[in-house]
Amino acid sequence: MLELRPNCQLCDRDLPPTAKDARICSYECTYCADCVDTVLHDVCPSCGGNFVPRPIRPVAEWRLGSGLGLRHDPASTERRHTTRSREDIESFAQRIRGIAPDER
């Protein structure tokens, strides 16, 4: 199950579980769509992978007895921040952003 991190790891913008602008890489690094588009250029600064919209976990347990939904599996409250400098991120993204994600 996804961790649903509560913030953009670059600009620290709040990204609640219902955020339509949350983006994740395959390792669940979490950024807002604005940072992905304007700073990261669709390159995860940790793994070099691309980003996809983070799924929205249903609040309600729609299938009764399943134990699924935010009430049973709440979003994380631990805020995370990238350890990489803005300069390092920009340099890394510049180097590989022209390579298609499936070829990185």
C-alpha positions as CSV (number, residue, x, y, z in Angstrom):
1,M,0.0,0.0,0.0
2,L,1.2,3.5,-0.8
3,E,2.5,5.6,2.1
4,L,0.7,8.8,0.9
5,R,3.3,11.3,2.1
6,P,1.8,14.6,3.3
7,N,4.0,17.1,1.4
8,C,6.0,18.0,-1.6
9,Q,9.6,16.9,-0.8
10,L,11.0,20.0,-2.6
11,C,8.7,23.0,-1.8
12,D,7.0,21.5,1.3
13,R,3.5,22.2,-0.1
14,D,0.8,20.3,1.6
15,L,-0.4,17.3,-0.4
16,P,-3.4,15.7,1.5
17,P,-4.6,12.3,0.5
18,T,-7.2,13.9,-1.9
19,A,-4.6,16.1,-3.7
20,K,-5.0,15.8,-7.4
21,D,-1.6,17.5,-8.0
22,A,0.5,15.0,-6.1
23,R,3.0,13.1,-8.2
24,I,5.1,10.0,-7.2
25,C,7.9,8.0,-8.7
26,S,8.1,4.2,-8.4
27,Y,9.8,4.6,-5.0
28,E,7.0,6.8,-3.7
29,C,9.1,10.0,-3.7
30,T,6.4,12.6,-3.6
31,Y,6.3,16.1,-5.2
32,C,3.7,18.5,-6.3
33,A,2.9,18.8,-10.1
34,D,4.3,22.3,-10.2
35,C,7.8,21.2,-8.9
36,V,7.7,18.1,-11.2
37,D,7.0,20.3,-14.3
38,T,9.1,23.3,-13.6
39,V,12.1,22.2,-11.5
40,L,12.4,18.4,-11.7
41,H,11.4,18.2,-15.4
42,D,9.8,14.8,-14.8
43,V,13.1,13.4,-13.4
44,C,13.1,12.0,-9.8
45,P,16.2,13.5,-8.1
46,S,16.7,10.2,-6.2
47,C,16.2,7.4,-8.8
48,G,16.1,9.2,-12.1
49,G,12.7,7.7,-12.9
50,N,9.6,9.6,-14.0
51,F,6.5,10.7,-12.1
52,V,2.8,9.7,-12.3
53,P,-0.3,11.1,-10.6
54,R,-0.6,9.7,-7.1
55,P,-3.8,7.6,-6.7
56,I,-6.4,9.0,-4.3
57,R,-7.3,6.5,-1.6
58,P,-11.0,6.4,-0.9
59,V,-12.1,7.8,2.4
60,A,-15.0,5.4,2.9
61,E,-14.8,1.6,3.2
62,W,-16.9,1.1,0.0
63,R,-16.7,-2.7,0.2
64,L,-18.0,-3.4,3.7
65,G,-15.8,-5.7,5.7
66,S,-12.7,-5.1,3.5
67,G,-10.9,-3.0,6.0
68,L,-9.9,-0.7,3.2
69,G,-10.0,3.1,2.9
70,L,-8.4,6.1,4.7
71,R,-10.2,5.2,8.0
72,H,-8.3,1.9,8.1
73,D,-5.1,2.9,6.4
74,P,-4.5,6.7,7.0
75,A,-2.0,8.8,5.2
76,S,1.4,9.3,6.6
77,T,2.0,12.4,8.8
78,E,5.8,12.3,8.5
79,R,6.9,15.2,6.3
80,R,9.9,14.4,4.1
81,H,12.3,16.7,2.3
82,T,14.9,15.9,-0.4
83,T,18.5,15.9,0.8
84,R,19.7,17.1,-2.6
85,S,20.5,20.8,-3.3
86,R,18.5,22.7,-5.9
87,E,21.7,23.0,-8.0
88,D,22.3,19.2,-7.9
89,I,18.7,18.5,-8.8
90,E,18.8,20.9,-11.8
91,S,22.1,19.5,-13.0
92,F,20.9,15.9,-12.7
93,A,17.6,16.6,-14.4
94,Q,19.3,18.5,-17.2
95,R,21.6,15.5,-17.8
96,I,18.9,12.8,-18.3
97,R,15.6,14.5,-19.0
98,G,15.9,14.1,-22.7
99,I,16.0,10.3,-22.3
100,A,12.6,8.7,-22.3
101,P,11.6,7.3,-18.9
102,D,11.4,3.7,-20.3
103,E,15.0,4.1,-21.5
104,R,16.6,5.6,-18.4
